[in-house]
């Protein structure tokens, strides 16, 4: 993107705002948009002014407000919970508690019973400092879990968390519906060819390799840098044959980012809706939450993780990747009851007006 590129960040709102448009077709709305360019002060404008202000303003406003198509058969009219199943001996969050296939299957079934909408199965740790594992080792970890879940009659959609095309292909053949790649299809040269096989593909931003990504991450402007990177990866995936409607984007909180980078991304998250794809947010138990909350042990950051998930929901994120499914589902039920969708609020307002008339 050039320094003259225009960025639009919808300001999410709830309640009975009279001019609110739906935010990405979800329960939140927006009536104002922050228009910005790199290196210049932002302008706050009514959303309705955007079509007349920019040559492609009508299209961009439609992209910010338009409903996203279902992912893995799930309507995105409310936040969906993706439960994490790490089939690894060295996960940062659970220390390999589910490192065997039997333990991972049991854990996945528990998460499904707790209300997970999606199960994200991963066989390679991508925590800071993690070493890569071989293709065969990763297959040996995840395939028995996928097969075991199918044998158990689990109907919860499955995502495969991998950077390797061969692992993605095998998992998709076994029924996985999302190819969730932390490298946004850049780690393996074959991934762009494998991606069209998946019903949905998640493209995540990461700066550097897991072994070195936290050494000294730097950005000119982290929110716009991440936006531009993801825009480029969306274009690459579309060119490879994956329709935009089947793509999901993820800002990669904690992947090559310091505390201030993570905070800036969380605060400006709604800008990423301009990419026109569902937005996945994974902050569960991450180190920056420990820094903000003063909780050193990852597994004890449940409350901080739920707070991060609710912030993501308020920014319009459609998929929340979490370890603590039951706590997140419980919190979202309350949040959803207090924040009915914009369309419902508009309908209620119209009905009330008719009754008063």
Residue pairs with C-beta under 8 A, 6 or more apart in sequence:
1 38
1 224
1 228
1 231
3 37
3 38
3 39
4 37
5 37
5 38
5 224
5 228
6 35
6 36
6 37
6 54
7 35
7 36
7 37
7 224
7 227
7 271
7 274
8 33
8 34
8 35
8 50
8 60
8 64
8 271
8 274
9 33
9 34
9 36
9 42
9 268
9 270
9 271
9 274
10 23
10 30
10 32
10 33
10 34
10 47
10 64
10 270
10 271
10 273
10 316
11 30
11 31
11 32
11 33
11 34
11 44
11 270
12 23
12 28
12 29
12 30
12 270
12 314
12 315
12 316
13 20
13 28
13 29
13 30
13 31
13 32
14 28
14 29
14 314
14 339
15 345
16 345
16 349
17 29
17 31
18 31
18 349
19 31
19 46
19 47
19 48
20 29
20 30
20 31
20 342
20 345
20 346
21 29
21 30
21 31
21 47
21 61
21 64
21 65
21 342
22 28
22 29
22 65
22 67
22 341
22 342
22 343
23 29
23 30
23 64
23 65
23 270
23 273
23 316
23 342
24 64
24 65
24 66
24 67
24 68
24 76
24 273
24 278
24 279
24 316
24 318
25 65
25 66
25 67
25 68
25 76
25 77
26 68
26 76
26 77
26 78
26 79
26 316
26 318
26 341
27 77
27 78
27 336
27 339
27 340
27 341
27 342
28 313
28 314
28 315
28 316
28 339
28 342
29 342
29 345
30 47
30 64
30 65
30 270
31 46
31 47
32 44
32 45
32 46
32 47
33 44
33 45
33 46
33 47
33 50
33 61
33 64
34 42
34 43
34 44
34 45
35 42
35 43
35 44
35 45
35 50
35 53
36 42
36 43
38 220
38 221
38 224
45 53
47 61
47 64
47 65
50 57
50 58
50 60
50 61
51 57
51 58
51 61
54 60
60 274
63 273
63 274
63 275
63 276
64 273
64 274
66 276
67 76
67 77
68 76
68 245
68 277
68 278
68 318
69 76
69 245
69 246
70 76
71 80
71 177
71 178
71 200
71 248
71 278
71 318
71 319
72 118
72 157
72 159
72 177
72 178
72 199
72 200
73 157
73 177
74 80
74 117
74 118
74 157
76 278
76 318
76 319
77 341
78 332
78 336
78 341
79 309
79 312
79 313
79 317
79 318
79 319
79 320
79 332
79 336
80 117
80 118
80 318
80 319
80 320
81 115
81 116
81 117
81 118
81 319
81 320
81 322
81 325
81 328
81 329
81 332
82 116
82 117
82 118
82 119
82 120
82 159
82 280
82 282
82 319
82 320
82 321
82 322
83 108
83 111
83 112
83 114
83 116
83 118
83 119
83 120
83 322
83 323
83 325
84 93
84 120
84 122
84 284
84 321
84 322
84 323
85 98
85 104
85 107
85 108
85 111
85 119
85 120
85 121
85 122
85 145
86 93
86 94
86 96
86 98
86 99
86 104
86 122
86 125
87 98
87 99
87 100
87 101
87 104
87 121
87 122
87 123
87 141
87 142
87 145
88 96
88 99
88 122
88 123
88 124
88 125
88 141
89 96
89 99
90 96
90 125
90 127
90 130
91 125
91 127
92 125
92 127
92 128
92 285
92 287
92 298
93 284
93 285
93 298
93 299
93 323
94 299
94 323
95 299
97 103
97 107
98 104
98 106
98 107
101 141
101 144
101 145
101 148
102 148
104 121
104 145
105 144
105 145
105 148
105 149
105 152
108 119
108 121
108 145
108 149
108 154
108 156
109 149
109 152
109 154
111 119
111 325
112 119
112 154
112 156
114 325
114 326
114 329
115 325
115 326
115 329
116 156
116 325
116 329
117 156
117 157
118 156
118 157
118 158
118 159
118 178
118 319
119 149
119 154
119 156
119 157
119 158
119 159
120 158
120 159
120 160
120 161
120 178
120 180
120 321
121 142
121 145
121 146
121 158
121 159
121 160
121 161
121 171
121 176
122 142
122 160
122 161
122 162
122 180
123 133
123 137
123 138
123 139
123 140
123 141
123 142
123 161
123 162
123 167
124 130
124 132
124 133
124 138
124 141
124 162
124 163
124 164
125 210
126 163
126 182
126 210
126 255
127 210
128 210
128 213
128 214
128 254
128 287
129 210
129 211
129 214
130 210
130 211
131 211
132 210
132 211
133 141
135 164
135 166
135 167
138 162
138 164
138 167
139 166
139 167
139 170
142 160
142 162
142 167
142 171
143 170
143 171
143 174
146 158
146 160
146 171
146 174
146 175
146 176
147 174
149 158
150 174
150 175
157 177
157 178
158 171
158 175
158 176
158 177
158 178
159 176
159 177
159 178
159 179
159 180
159 202
160 167
160 168
160 171
160 172
160 176
160 178
160 179
160 180
161 180
161 182
162 168
162 171
162 179
162 180
162 181
163 181
163 182
163 183
163 187
163 188
163 191
164 187
164 188
164 191
165 188
165 190
165 191
165 193
165 194
166 190
166 194
168 176
168 179
168 181
168 191
168 194
168 195
168 197
168 198
169 194
169 197
171 179
172 179
172 194
172 197
172 198
172 199
176 198
177 198
177 199
177 200
178 198
178 199
178 200
178 201
178 202
178 248
179 194
179 195
179 197
179 198
179 200
179 201
179 202
180 201
180 202
180 204
181 187
181 191
181 201
181 202
181 203
181 204
182 204
182 206
182 252
182 255
183 191
183 204
183 206
184 203
184 204
184 205
184 206
184 229
184 230
184 233
185 191
185 192
185 195
185 201
185 203
185 233
185 236
185 237
185 240
186 233
192 236
192 237
192 240
193 240
195 201
195 237
195 240
195 241
195 242
196 240
196 241
196 242
198 242
198 246
199 246
200 246
200 247
200 248
201 237
201 242
201 246
201 247
201 248
202 247
202 248
202 249
202 250
202 280
203 230
203 233
203 234
203 237
203 247
203 248
203 249
203 250
204 249
204 250
204 251
204 252
204 255
204 280
205 226
205 229
205 230
205 250
205 251
205 252
205 255
206 213
206 252
206 255
206 256
207 213
207 217
207 219
207 255
207 256
207 257
208 215
208 217
208 256
210 255
213 255
213 256
214 256
214 258
217 256
217 257
217 258
217 261
219 225
219 226
219 261
222 257
222 260
222 261
222 264
222 265
223 264
223 265
223 268
223 271
224 271
226 251
226 252
226 265
226 272
227 271
227 272
227 274
227 275
230 249
230 251
230 272
230 275
231 275
233 249
234 244
234 247
234 249
234 275
234 277
237 247
238 244
238 247
244 276
244 277
247 277
247 278
248 277
248 278
248 279
248 280
248 319
249 272
249 275
249 277
249 278
249 279
249 280
250 279
250 280
250 281
250 282
250 321
251 265
251 269
251 272
251 281
253 262
253 265
253 266
253 281
253 282
253 283
253 286
253 288
254 262
254 283
254 286
254 287
254 288
257 265
257 288
259 288
259 291
259 292
262 283
262 286
262 288
263 288
266 283
266 308
266 311
266 312
266 315
269 279
269 281
269 312
269 315
269 316
269 317
270 315
270 316
272 279
273 279
273 316
278 318
278 319
279 316
279 317
279 318
279 319
280 317
280 318
280 319
280 320
280 321
281 308
281 309
281 312
281 315
281 317
281 319
281 320
281 321
282 320
282 321
282 322
283 289
283 305
283 308
283 309
283 312
284 301
284 305
284 308
284 309
284 321
284 322
284 323
284 324
285 298
285 299
285 301
285 302
285 305
285 323
285 324
286 298
286 301
286 305
286 308
287 298
289 295
289 301
289 304
289 305
289 307
289 308
290 296
290 297
290 298
290 301
290 304
292 304
293 301
293 303
293 304
295 301
295 304
302 324
302 327
305 322
305 323
305 324
305 327
305 328
306 324
306 327
306 328
306 331
309 320
309 322
309 328
309 331
309 332
310 331
310 332
310 335
312 320
313 320
313 332
313 335
314 335
314 339
320 328
320 332
322 328
340 348
